[in-house]
Amino acid sequence: MRVVGQGRHGAAGRVTGAAQERRLRDLALLRRVRDRIDRDYAQPLDVAALARDVHMSAGHLSRRFRLAYGESPYSYLMTRRIERAMALLRRGDLSVTEVCFAVGCSSLGTFSTRFTELVGMPPSVYRRRAAQSAAGLPACVVKRVGRPVRNREARGVVALLA
């Protein structure tokens, strides 16, 4: 018989042992997905393939990943790619197209659009400005100040680079 006020989380909202085990197992699988994205960002990755690797459906993986990390697996992957692209563009020895393909993007248009959303300026402008503004600054400072910002908060970052 079920006691009123108790659900799968047990009395007073406490998580039961089985639910806690499931939650920890899911978190370990999600960490594995995130680590794979961090490691293989330049490879062709999609949510369906990532989900198969951890024996989840793509929808379930996307929901659980968003709950755990605040963004979808695809968004996380694109953020990693853009972070790497920023570093390559700061070096200045590769064209925007070469950088696009080096970080695993197959469409220059999608790359440029996503880059502009996260960084607040197109990759070609970023490359030009980064070369000018980074002169004399340590690489760790340039990396920290120039890190992509999610949720259209990039306007403040642009001011720091200008």
C-alpha positions in Angstrom: 0.0 0.0 0.0 1.3 3.4 -0.9 1.4 6.1 1.8 0.0 9.5 0.8 2.8 12.0 0.2 5.2 9.3 -0.8 6.1 8.7 -4.4 9.1 7.1 -6.1 11.3 9.4 -4.0 10.2 8.0 -0.7 9.1 9.8 2.4 9.5 13.6 2.6 11.0 13.8 -0.9 14.0 11.7 -0.2 15.4 9.8 -3.1 15.2 6.0 -2.8 18.2 3.8 -3.2 17.1 2.5 -6.7 16.3 6.0 -7.9 19.6 7.3 -6.6 21.5 4.4 -8.4 19.7 5.2 -11.6 20.5 8.9 -11.3 24.2 8.2 -10.7 24.4 5.7 -13.6 22.7 8.2 -15.9 25.2 11.0 -14.7 28.1 8.7 -15.4 26.8 8.0 -18.9 26.2 11.7 -19.5 29.8 12.4 -18.4 31.0 9.8 -20.9 29.1 11.6 -23.7 30.4 15.0 -22.6 34.0 13.6 -22.5 33.6 12.1 -25.9 32.4 15.4 -27.3 35.4 17.2 -25.7 37.8 14.6 -27.1 36.3 14.1 -30.6 34.7 17.5 -31.3 36.4 17.6 -34.8 35.0 14.2 -35.8 31.6 13.8 -37.4 29.3 13.4 -34.3 25.6 13.5 -34.0 23.2 13.0 -31.1 21.9 9.7 -32.4 25.5 8.2 -32.5 26.3 9.6 -29.1 23.1 8.1 -27.7 23.7 4.7 -29.2 27.1 4.6 -27.5 25.4 4.9 -24.1 22.4 2.7 -25.0 19.9 5.6 -24.8 17.5 7.0 -27.4 18.5 10.3 -28.9 15.5 12.1 -27.2 16.3 10.6 -23.8 19.9 11.6 -24.1 19.0 15.1 -25.1 16.6 15.6 -22.2 18.9 14.1 -19.6 22.0 16.1 -21.0 20.0 19.3 -20.9 18.9 18.6 -17.3 22.5 17.9 -16.2 24.4 20.5 -18.2 21.9 23.2 -19.1 22.2 22.8 -22.9 21.6 20.1 -25.5 24.4 17.8 -26.7 24.5 19.5 -30.1 24.8 22.9 -28.5 27.6 21.7 -26.3 29.4 20.2 -29.3 29.1 23.4 -31.3 30.4 25.4 -28.3 33.4 23.2 -28.1 34.0 23.6 -31.8 33.7 27.4 -31.6 36.1 27.6 -28.7 38.7 25.6 -30.7 38.0 27.7 -33.7 38.6 30.9 -31.7 42.0 29.6 -30.7 42.9 28.7 -34.3 41.7 32.1 -35.6 43.8 33.9 -32.9 46.9 32.1 -34.3 46.2 33.8 -37.6 47.8 31.2 -39.9 44.6 29.5 -41.2 41.7 31.0 -43.2 38.2 30.9 -41.8 37.3 28.1 -44.2 40.3 26.0 -43.1 39.3 26.6 -39.4 35.7 25.6 -40.1 36.7 22.2 -41.5 39.5 21.7 -38.9 37.0 21.9 -36.0 34.6 19.4 -37.6 32.0 21.7 -39.2 30.9 20.7 -42.7 29.1 23.9 -43.6 30.8 27.3 -43.6 27.4 29.0 -43.3 26.4 27.1 -40.2 29.8 27.6 -38.7 29.7 31.3 -39.3 26.2 31.7 -38.0 26.9 29.7 -34.8 30.2 31.5 -34.3 28.5 34.9 -34.7 25.8 33.9 -32.2 28.2 32.7 -29.6 31.0 35.3 -30.0 29.1 38.3 -31.2 30.9 38.9 -34.4 31.7 36.9 -37.6 34.8 34.7 -37.6 36.6 36.9 -40.1 36.1 40.0 -37.9 37.1 38.0 -34.8 40.3 36.9 -36.6 41.2 40.4 -37.5 40.4 41.9 -34.1 42.0 39.1 -32.1 45.3 39.6 -33.9 45.2 43.4 -33.1 44.0 43.2 -29.5 46.0 40.2 -28.4 49.4 41.7 -29.1 51.4 41.6 -25.9 48.8 39.7 -23.8 49.5 36.3 -22.3 47.6 33.5 -24.1 45.8 32.5 -20.9 44.3 36.0 -20.6 43.3 36.1 -24.3 41.6 32.7 -23.9 39.7 33.6 -20.8 38.5 37.0 -22.1 37.6 35.6 -25.5 35.7 32.5 -24.4 32.3 32.1 -26.1 29.3 33.1 -24.1 26.0 31.3 -24.4 22.5 32.7 -24.5 23.3 35.8 -26.6 25.4 37.4 -23.8 28.2 38.0 -26.2 27.8 41.8 -26.4 29.9 42.3 -23.2 32.6 40.1 -24.6 32.8 42.1 -27.8 33.4 45.3 -25.7 36.3 43.6 -23.9 38.0 42.6 -27.2 37.5 46.0 -28.7 
